[in-house]
Amino acid sequence: MPNPSRLRAAALTATAVTLSALLAGCGGGSPKDDENLSEQRLSWKDCPAPSEAEGGGAAPSPLPDGDEWQCATMKAPLDYDDPEGDTIGLALIRAESSGAADAQIGSLIFNFGGPGGSGVTTLPAFGQDYAKLRTRYDLVSFDPRGVGRSATVECLDDKRLDTYFQQDATPDDAAERTELVDNTEKFNAACEKNSKKVLPHVPTTDAARDMDLMRQVLGDDKLYYFGISYGTELGGVYAHLFPKKVGRAVFDAVVDPTQTPEQGSLGQAEGFQLALDNFAEDCVSQVEDCPIGDTADDVKSRIARLLKDLDRKPIPGIFPRELTETAATGGIAQALYSKDFWEYLTEGLEQAYDGDGRVLMVLSDALNGRNENGQYSNITAANVAINCADDKPRYDTAYVESKLPEFRKASPLFGDFLAWSMLSCTDWAVAGAADHPDVSAPGAPPILVIGNTGDPATPYEGAGRMAEALGKGVGVELTYKGQGHGAYDSKNKCVRNAVDGYLLDGKVPAAGTVCS
């Protein structure tokens, strides 16, 4: 059962890595030395192949100019309240700047979202998109604590995750509700059993402190940062904790920092419904007939009927697994992250109507971090651990049931799915920190905040609220009138020029700039 915050803040780029592959076919732990961790020297070496927790696959290919990606491990305190205690290793990756030495600014640190996405695998997969930024920066990303190679959170094994993701995530009766609650409790108990030492130390505030340590170790007086999706929440928390250390920062696909988990899930239901509406309208507006419906309403009605049919009787998916209602809903959500995926959604629906669920299951697997070999990254485990450490509210079945009408009104298709996902943290071993993050950053320099009007996962309104919450003179909002999750990777020239001009030359766009 995907966590609602996972959907709310998933990085498009991270899930696209898995999708492309599928369609084509804890470090540390010993006490610290006496050294000051901010003065440690990193040993950069050629990067190994990604671990299973990072998603597996081959070592990153050389950059277009022939330069190799380099990897290192940075030591950080396990517990920032006990800085003389145990340390953990944080996995880092970089591409050294391609420009002249006298033009260098420093390191540009990326977080692509999740929470739970591996920056070590995502940055090289999409590094060419940031080639212009590389002319003045070393491009750097990392696996945040709990993610990938960095103090890995472990919960269920691959076989049990297959079963977990096949469950009915939208129960219709008491028996199904009991099964959903039992499965959630088993997942959470496995996380506690396998990762008890790490779970209290993965909240976003700790990841922000890691970034400030990273800034110092990389030799920068200020943090230069590009946060996408959940990465905008991480960036906002950093700015709150270290406002005087912010250099130039861009937030793209912005998480609303003012919302509780419930409000975020409800807003996401509305966002995915909007994206579905746009997908349906686009299909029927094509010159050729839309193969999945005669009108936009017909497209959506047929999808709703498909899901009801799958709830009663799944169809063959990727052998030996079947396409269930839950898997199909997750696959549809995954495809709505980018307009580039809409063709796969059309194909998947067309095949599913004929009894073939393979394409929708590929999309669902991409959302859940499952590769073609049946191995799961730890994105789900890390996602739940980080969200539950961050989010104070805990919801029970009675509360969810009381909210179902509101969620169904927001989205007939996704409402139940996202409402029931609020149970993810109910029996979590670690108490959550707050109702929502504090991102107020008085004294920080301008931070560019980009909202996409068609974003399903981080709805557009969140960008304005982030800009306001950062504070007067700090948050500078730019609007992109587009589709999909995020703006910079849409390759829109107006957005690219605004971001590049700011990060490379310090030119802050006018507040309220609109790109279309």
N, C-alpha and C positions, 0 to 999 in steps of 0.2 A: 504494500500500500504506500504509494508515494506520499511523503510528508507535504503538507500544504506549503510550508515555508520553502521546501525544496523547489516546488513548482514556482513559487513567487520569486525566487531569487536565482534560479538556475542560469548558468552561463550558456548562451547559445553556442559559443565556440567550443566549449568542453563537450557538450553532447553531440555537436556536429562531427567531432573527431570519431566518436564511436559509430555514429550513423554511417559515415562514409565508408568505414571499414566493413561494417556489416552488410551494407548494400553491395559492396564489391565481393563479396563472398559470404620497528620503532627504534629509532636510533638513540644512542646515548644511554643514560641511566646511571652512570657512575658519578660520584661526587666531583665537583669542580676542582680544578687546580687553583692555586692562589692568584692566577692571572685575572685581570679585569676582562670580562667577556667582550666589552666594547673594543678592546685592543687586540682581539684574536686575529690571526692571519688565516685567510681561507686558502685552501689548497685546490685550485681549479684544475680539473682534469677532463679528458674526453668523457662524454656522458654514456652511461650504460644503457642497456635496454630498460624500458619502464618495468617496474615491478608489477605483480598481479594487482596489488592495491592501487597502483596508478593507472591500471587499465591494460597493461601488457603491450605487446607489439615490439617493433624493432627500435633500435637506438635512433635518435634523430638524424636525419640526413644533413649533409653540409648545407650552409647557406648558399644562395645563388652565386655569391662572389667567391665561393670555395672555403670560406672560413668555417671552422667547426664550432658547434655549440659546446659550452663548457659547463661542468657541474661541480658543485662543492657542497659541503655540509657545514652549517653554522651551529655552534652550541648556544643554547638558551636555557634559562632556568626553567625547570619543570613548574615550580611554584614561585611566582614573583613576590609572594609574601615571605618566602624563605630563600633569598637569593644565594645563600651559601650551601643550599641543599643540592639535590640531584639536578643534573642537566639532561636535556633532550637534544637530539640532532634534527635540524630543519634542513630539508633538501632544497637547494637553490640551483637555478640554471641561468646562464647569461649568453648573450651575443655581444661581443665587444663592438664599440662604435666603429662605423665604417668611414667616418669623416676625419678631417684634419685635427690634430691634437689641440691646436690653439682655439678651436671652435667648440670644444667639449664643455658640456654643462655638468654632467654627472651620470648617475644611474637612474633610469626610469623604471620604477617597480610596478608590475602588473598584478592585479588579482582579477581573475575571470569569473568568479562567482561560485555558486552552489547554494549555501556553503557546502564544501566537500569536494570541489573540483580541483584537480591537480594542475597547478601552474607549470610544473616541470614538463608535463606532456602537452599542455595546451599551447604554450608560447611558441615552441618550434613548429607546431602544426600550422600556425597562422602568422608566424613571424614576418613573412613577406608583406603582410598587410601593414606592417609598421616600419617598412624600410626607410621611409622618409624621416621618421623619428630617430632611427638608428644613426642618422648622419651627425647627430649632436649628443646622443645618449648611448650608454651601454643599456641594452634591453635586458631586464632582470625579472624573473618570476620565481615562485616558490610553492612548495606544498605547505599550507598552513598546518599548525599543530593539530594532530588528529587525522590528517589527510595523507594519503599516499605513503611516502617513505618517512614522514615526519610524525613520530610517536603515534603510529597507526592505531586508530580505533578499530577493533574487530568485534563482530557480532556473530551472525549466522554464516555457516559455510555455503559453498555454491549450491549444493543439492538442496539444502533447506531454504535458500533464497528463491530457488525456482518454485518451490511450493508456496512460499510466502507471497510471491508476486502473482500467483494464480488464484489467491483467495478472493472471495466476494467482498469487495470494499464498499459496497452499497447495500447493506442488509435490508431485507424486506420483512423479516419476522424475528421473533425472540431467539430462535435457534441460530439464525445467521448472525444476529447481534452478539450472542454469546461466543460464537466461534471467532468473530472479528476481535473481540476484546481478549480472548485467550491467546490468539496469535500475536497480538500486540504485546501482551505481557511476556510471552516467550521470547520475542525479539528483544525487548528491553532487558530481560533477565540475562540473555546471552551476552549482551553488550557489557553488563555489569560484571559478569563472570570473567569475560575475556579481556576487559580493558578497565578494570576498577581503578587502577592507579592513575590512569590518564583522564578519565571522565570529568573530574572536578576542574581540570586545567585547560579546557578547550574553548572557553567563551571568547567572544569577539574582542573583549577588552585585552585579553592576553595576546591574541594575534596582533592587535594594534601595538602592544608593547614590543612584540617580536619585530615588527616593522621598524620601530624606532631604533632597536638594537641593530637591525640590518642596515639602516641608514648610516649608523656610526661605523660599523665594520666595513662598509663599502667606501667610506671616506668622504661622505657628503655632509655638509653643514645643514642642508635642508632636505626634506623628502620630496622627490618628484614622483608623481604617482598617477596611474591610470587604473581606475576601478570600474568594473563592469558588473551590473546586476548586484548580487550580494556584496561584491567588491565596493559598491558605493556606500553600503552600510559600514563596512570595515573602514573605509576612508573617512566617513563622517565621525566614527568613534575615535579614530586617530586624531583628527582635527580638534575634537573636543579635549582629548588628553594632552595634545602637544601643539596647541595653536601657533606658537612661535616657531615651530620647526617645519611648518608646511611651506614648501617652495611653490611649485606649480602643480595643480591637481585637477584631474578631469573625472567626473562621475557620469557614466553613460548607462542607460537602462536602470533608472534610479528606484531603489527601494524606498517606500514611504516610511520615514522614521517615526511618524506620529501615531502609527496604528498598532493595536494589539494583534496577536496572532489571529484572533477571530476576525477582526476588521480587515487584516491583510488577506485572509482566505476569501472573505466575501468580495473584496475588491478584485481579487484575481478571478473569481467566478465570473464577474462582470467583464473582466478583460478578455478571458478566453471565449466568452460568448460573443463579444464584439469581433474578435478575430474569426470565429466561426461564421458569423454573419458576413464578414468581408470576404472570406473564402467562398462562401456559397454564391454571393453576388458576382464575384469574379468568374466563377466557373460558368454561370449561365450567360455572362456577357461576352463570352468568347465567340468568335466568328463561327466556329464549328459547334455543333450541339454539345452541351454538357452531358457526359456519359453517366452522371449519377443523379440527374434530376432535371425536370423541365423548368422549374422556377427555383428561386432561392429558398422559399418555404418548403418546396418539394424536396430539395436536397437535405434540409435539416430534418424533415419528417422521416425520410428514409433512414437517416443516420440513427434517429431515435428508435425506430422500429428494429433496426439491426441490433442495437444494444439490448433491447428487451428480449429479442430472440436469443442472443448470446447468453443472457442471464438464465434462460431456461435450458438452452442446449448449446454449448460451445461448438466451434467448428475446428477442423484441423489447422494447426498453426505451423510451427517448426518442430518436426517430429523429435521426440514423442509428445511435446507439449501441445495443448490446444489453445485456441484464441478464446479467452473468456471475455465477459463484459468488462472486467477491470483492465485486462491487457489492452483491449480495443480502445477504451477511454483514454488510457495512458498514451497509446500510439497516436490517437487523434490530437491530444494535447501537444505531444512532441512535435508533430508536423506543423502546428500553428505557431511555433517559435520563429519561423522564417518563411517569407513568401517563396523562397527557393525550394522549400519542402512541400509546397502545395501540390506539385505534380505527383509526388509520392503518395500524398493523402488521397488524391483522386484515384490513382492506380490501386491503392490498397483497399479503398471502399468498393471499387468496381469488382475487384477479385473476391472480396468478402461476400458481396451479394451473390456470387456464384459458388460460395462454400469454401473459398481458399483464403486462410487468414495469415499467410506468411508475411506479406508486406507490412500489415499493421503490427504484427508481432515484432518484426525487425525494428520498427519505430518505437514500440514499447520497450524493447531491450535497450535501445539507445538511451532512453530516458532513465532506465534503471542501472545503467553502467555495466551491462552484460555484453561480452564480446562474442565473436562467432564460435569460439572454442568452449563456450559455456562458463567462462570465468567472469566473476563480477569484480569490478573495482570496489573500493570501500566508500564510494561516494554516498551511498545510502546510510551506512553506519556513521560516517563522519557528519553527514547532514543532520541526522537526528540528534547526535551527541551535541553538536554546536548549537542547534536551535533550542534544544531542551536546556542547555546550560545558560542560554541567553534569555529565554522567555519564561517569565514567572507564572502566567496563567496555566492552570490545569483543568481540562474539561472532562466531564463524564458523559455517559450515554444519554442520561435524562436531559442534560443541557443541550447536547447535539440534536436530539429529537425535537426539542422546543424551537430550535433554530432552522429546522429543515424547510419550513415554508418560505422563510426569508431567502435562504440560499437557492431554492428552486425558482423563486421569482427572479433572482439575479441571473440564473442560468438553468434552463430546463435540462440541459445536457450534463453540465459539470457540477451543478449545485450539490447533489447528494455526495458525489465523489469527494469534493473539497470539504464539505461539512464533516463527514465521518473521519476524514484525515486529521481532524483536530484532536483525535484521541491519542496521537503518537506519543505525547509526553506525559500522559496521565499517571503512569506508574514508574516514571523515570527515577533513577537512583539519586540524582543530584538536583537540588533545588534551582529553579531559574532565577536569573538576576533581577529582571525588571519587566514591566509591562511593555516597554519599548525602549530603544536605545536613546541615549542623550548625545546629540550631535552639535549642540551649541558650541560655537568656536569664536568667541569674541577675540579680536586681535589677530586672527588669521588673515592672510592675503586672499585675494579673490580665488574662488573655486568654481570652475565651469561645470554646470549641472545641465545635462541634456536629457530631455524627455521626448519620447516617440509617441505620437497620438494613437498609433495602432498597436502598441506593445501589449501583448496578452498577459505576460508574466509579471511585469512591473508597470502597472497602468500609469498613463501619462500624468495624472494628477499628483503622483508621488514626487515628481521632479520639482513642482512648485512648492510643495510642502517641505522638501529637503532644503531648497534654497532659502525659504523663510526660516526654517529651524537652525540653519547654520548661522544666521544672523545678518543684520544689515551691513552691507558692504562686503560680505563674504560670498554668499551664494549668488552666482550670476546664471540665470536660466536661459537656455537656448531650446527652442522647439523644433523638432523635426516632424513634418507631416508625412509619415510613412507607415509601413507595415513591418511586423516582426519585432523581435526582441533586441533592442539596442539600435544605435544610429551610425556610429563610426564605421562599422563593418558592412553597412549597407552600400558603402562606397559613394554615397551622395557627396557631390563635389563641394557644396556649400558647407556641410558638416565637416568634411575633411579639412577644408581651408581654415575654418574657425578653430578646430582643435590643433592643427599643425601650427597655425600662426601663434596660438597661445603658448603651447609647449615649447616651440622652437625659438620664438622671438619675444614672448611675453606680452603679446597683443591681446588684451582682454576684449572679447566681443561685447557689443552693446547689450545690456540686459533686455530681454524680450525679443532677441533676434529670432526670426522664423526661417527655416529652411524647408523646401518642398521639392 
